[in-house]
Amino acid sequence: MAVKQTAGHDALGTFAPEFAHLNDDVLFGEVWSREDKLPLKLRSIVTISALIGKGITDSSLKYHLASARKNGVTQEEMAEILTHIAFYAGWPNAWAAFNMAKEVYGDDETGSKADSHGGFFGLGESNEAFAPYFIGQSYLKALTGPDDYLPIFNVTFEPGCRNNWHVHHASKGGGQVLICVDGEGWYQEEGKPAQRLHPGDVVEIPANVKHWHGAAADSWFSHLAFEHPGEDTSNEWLEPVNDDVYNALEA
């Protein structure tokens, strides 16, 4: 059930009484109250999407994020909503929204202790399928469906974990993008210095370039990963990043 809104009258009742009336009595009193036609949860999702799409990431967005939580939008659902919106509203708008959403959902105790790793998107499952190509424990959480055009995964590395040197091959297009979301890690291309990674960093990996990435020795690390569509694409896993090479980065 929609809560009686008085913000308009409280802030603008004497200065702009008609606007206050439209805000409190019409928008919230009538439109939001038509729950038989559209549930509050869906109205919250629509409102958040519209605000972010217009680049509005001020206190009004934070209010509606909090309302969405009250209206039943879970942390996992909100992460998926904002990920989806990012492709239409732009990464900067999505990042601003994620920072607010983390504050709104920050005291959510519904997840397990393990979910404290993996950032906003969560830890996922043990990455058993690719374990032969990693040193240390990694986790994988799919953020899109198996039949979606652009599969996106949240990859989490325990401290010291890294994948082997590898290459994303393609005759045209291809390559991979990493978007760092939690903790600190490393990325290195063959023949170039290693790059320390922090939340918000974006790494664009060209096709046919030998590289590796993973966590710092003293930090969990999570990044989103997706591959650019291309022709004749394949992944080639190569030798591990040995301890001497890795430890030299941390010295």
Secondary structure, DSSP 8 states (H G I E B T S, - for coil): ------HHHHHHTTT-HHHHHIIIIIIIIIITT-TTTS-HHHHHHHHHHHHHHTT--SHHHHHHHHHHHHTT--HHHHHHHHHHHHHHH-HHHHHHHHHHHHHHTTT---S-GGGGSSGGG---EE-GGGGGGEES-EEEEE-S-TT-SS--EEEEE-TT-EE--EEEE-SEE--EEEEEEEE-EEEEETTS--EEE-TT-EEEE-TT--EEEEE-TTS-EEEEEEE--EES-EEEE-----HHHHHHHH-
